[in-house]
Every structure is written in C-alpha cells, then in structure tokens.
Amino acid sequence: MGSDDSKTTRPNAAQPKMAGQWRPRTRAVRAGLARTGFSETSEALFLTSGYVYGSAAEAEESFDGTRDRMVYSRFKNPTIATFEQRLAQLEAAPAGFDVGCRATASGMAAVHAALLCQLKAGDRVVASRALFGSCQWIINELLPRFGIERVFVDGPDLEAWAKALSKPTACVFLETPANPTLEIIDIAAVADLAHKAGAKLVVDNVFATPILQSPLMLGADIVVYSATKHMDGQGRCLGGAVVADQAFCQDVLGPYLRNTGPTLSPFNAWVLLKGLETLDLRVERHCANALKVARFLESHPKVARVLYPGLESHPQHALAARQMSGWGSILAVELKGGKPTAYSLLDHLELIDISNNLGDAKSLITHPWTTTHQRLSPEDKLAMGISEGMLRLSVGIEDGDDLVEDLDRALGG
Ligand SMILES: *Cc1c(COP(=O)(O)O)cnc(C)c1O
C-alpha cells in the first residue's frame, strides 16, 4: 500500500451517507460492509474466538459496558455482525420499525431461541398445524415439558385462529407457505388476532425468503429463517437468523443467545453473507423454473394434484398473490398410485437428486411421508395434508427445460 492510499480511499468502517436510502438489491450486496485497514473489496472473514485489550483498564471497560467493542465471539464477531446487518436491512419493515437481527447456528436454533427467550411456565402458544418437522417437535413436545400450553389450528381457517386466540396468549407461530403442503396463511389477519390476544406473532419465512414475502410489513413481530436454505443456496453450510425489533433483539433475545450459545460460526456467516448478494437473482430463477415445472406436472396424466401457490388451482392462489411478490421454489406433487408410483418416479430421475434439503441451486426431491415427516403418526401426517403419494420438489436454478425433461422421462419409467 502506498502512503497516499489513505487519502484516496473512503473511510473504512463507515457506511456511505446514502446507505439508508439504498434500494433492497443494493443493500443485499453492500449493507453492513465495514472494511478493515487493508481496504479489501470482499468482506473480511474474522475467524477468531477472542479479542485482545491494550491495557487492563481497557479490558475492564469492555466488560462493564463503558466501551462498545468485541469481547468474545459467542457474544459478537465482526463477520457475524456484517451478516446480521445485511439481513436486517434486507427485511422490509413498516416506517419506524427499528429492525434488528441475530444470527444462529441453524434455523432450528433460531426457532428455538425466538420462542424460548420470551416464554415461561403458564404461557400459552397457538401454532399452525402444518409445520417443518422439528418446529412441530419444539411446540408439541418440548414446550409442554416446561408447562407451556400449546394449541394447533388449521392454518388457512381464520375462524379456528379466532377461536384459539379468544384467550390471552403469549406467542403465535406459523409457517407460510407451509412445509410440505404449500398451504398459505393470511399473515395480516392472524397478526391482528394475535395482537388482540396479547401475543407476539412469529413467522417462519424460510420458503418465501425476504425477497418474496415481508412478514413485518404484514404485522408480524418476529421473523425466523433457516439460512441453510436459499440464503446459502448452494448446500454448503447451516445457519439461521431471527429478525425483530432492536429492543427485542437486545433485551430479550440477546441475553438468551449470549448465555446459551447457539452461535453461528464466523466462516458460515461469511458464506451466508456472500449468499445474500445473489439471493435476489437466484430466487428469480428458482421461481421461474418452479412455475414451469408445476405447469408441466399439472398437465401430466399420472399426476393427481400439484400444490404450488402460483397455480390458479391452488386453493389460496389469491391470498398468495396478495402477500407474496413471487411464488417460491418449492412445490408438492401427488401422484396417482400412491407410494409405489412416487418411489418409481424418484428412482427413475437422473438429474434431480433425492434429498431432503431445499432452497439449493440443485433441484432436490423427497418423499415427506418416509423422510422429513417420518416420525409423525399416519393420522398426524394426513391431518397436515401429507399423503403417501406426495413428493416435495425444491426446484433449483438449472435450465428449467432439463428439469421438465427429467421428470417427463422418470414419470414414463
Ligand atoms: C429447514 C427449515 C427449518 C430448520 O432449519 P435448519 O437450518 O435445518 O435448522 C425451519 N423451518 C423451515 C420451514 C425449514 O425449511
């Protein structure tokens, strides 16, 4: 570095003055960027667990709060903080909503912390029935162990929500679109009912991503993500995040995370924050491919039903159009002939991989009955809308025509 470089380089740590007015696509690429003294282009990766102090007094001030600085990476780390700031700025929120974000080691750590940090014995939780398997386990199995009452409702049934929320409630948890049935829940209507019952609304926004759906804009209080899915988007690492107002992040969630330690690794934070840079582009291709595949499957004689919010045949197509700006990357397909036909399709695919992950650049397909939702009883699976002939397809960003050809060939097999 020449000695004059410092004069021509913009200040390292500060964000440009205009950063607050950047549009979402710009924020996804640049928000939270704090360059070090080396003026690197790409975000620095701080693989460090601890930090050093110039003096004993500086260490003391760092612990008593007089000095705001890094102390230990379970509490705070520059790379993790960059990811948190970028995601906080990607999440659209109403004017005056001071958005904060805390990263976690996985999506489940985010769901667990978002709920447990604010619940106590005697509280009541209302949740939608069709949930990701582990979210269902936390609410159905774990919460009752701590004396927390839980009530499940059919997500699309607003009367059921109103009835369940006619009593004081601490938290409402829902997932929309839901896994794997692609059921859509009216976030604004449930937010209203939740707030009247004194509850905070927590939305699992994994399927939609912050690109396609903004729960805070619709009245939700807290949004949880598995960053493992579309944010990484290339199947490399686990991660999660909770997005909520700053006061909640600092005073309620912060101490819970700091002392229980489900901390994201700085390396994974770096991978995920680079993932955010291309999230918008990838989601656009995911959506275009998914619609093409959904239309093809719907027209195939061996297919009984396709569940995809973008199809006019989806029971909540109009609601999805109202609260989402795109239809997402995931669809469910029910085959005539049940499990044998579903297995035959899986075993004849050459391009699309059999895998229970989702939101990956690669197209992945799974049989929820025997994989992701295997542990549920047959009655619970059927109540959630999962049948033995159902497959969940996470459509990737390959050429959509190749995906259609692969499915067409495998359905003939
Ligand atoms: C994957 C997923 C989770 C859990 O995320 P992990 O990163 O696997 O812990 C939670 N909710 C939904 C909807 C998911 O798809």
The ligand as an SDF file (V2000), in Angstrom:
LIG
                    3D

 15 15  0  0  0  0  0  0  0  0999 V2000
  -35.0620  -26.1800    7.1710 C   0  0  0  0  0  0  0  0  0  0  0  0
  -36.1380  -25.4890    7.8580 C   0  0  0  0  0  0  0  0  0  0  0  0
  -36.0290  -25.1450    9.2150 C   0  0  0  0  0  0  0  0  0  0  0  0
  -34.8230  -25.5310   10.0510 C   0  0  0  0  0  0  0  0  0  0  0  0
  -33.6160  -25.0280    9.5840 O   0  0  0  0  0  0  0  0  0  0  0  0
  -32.1860  -25.7360    9.8100 P   0  0  0  0  0  0  0  0  0  0  0  0
  -31.2230  -24.7500    9.2630 O   0  0  0  0  0  0  0  0  0  0  0  0
  -32.2200  -27.0500    9.0900 O   0  0  0  0  0  0  0  0  0  0  0  0
  -32.0410  -25.9390   11.2870 O   0  0  0  0  0  0  0  0  0  0  0  0
  -37.0900  -24.4840    9.8070 C   0  0  0  0  0  0  0  0  0  0  0  0
  -38.2030  -24.1830    9.1060 N   0  0  0  0  0  0  0  0  0  0  0  0
  -38.3390  -24.4850    7.8090 C   0  0  0  0  0  0  0  0  0  0  0  0
  -39.5810  -24.1080    7.0910 C   0  0  0  0  0  0  0  0  0  0  0  0
  -37.3280  -25.1510    7.1330 C   0  0  0  0  0  0  0  0  0  0  0  0
  -37.4720  -25.4680    5.8340 O   0  0  0  0  0  0  0  0  0  0  0  0
  1  2  1  0
  2  3  1  0
  2 14  2  0
  3  4  1  0
  3 10  2  0
  4  5  1  0
  5  6  1  0
  6  7  2  0
  6  8  1  0
  6  9  1  0
 10 11  1  0
 11 12  2  0
 12 13  1  0
 12 14  1  0
 14 15  1  0
M  END
$$$$
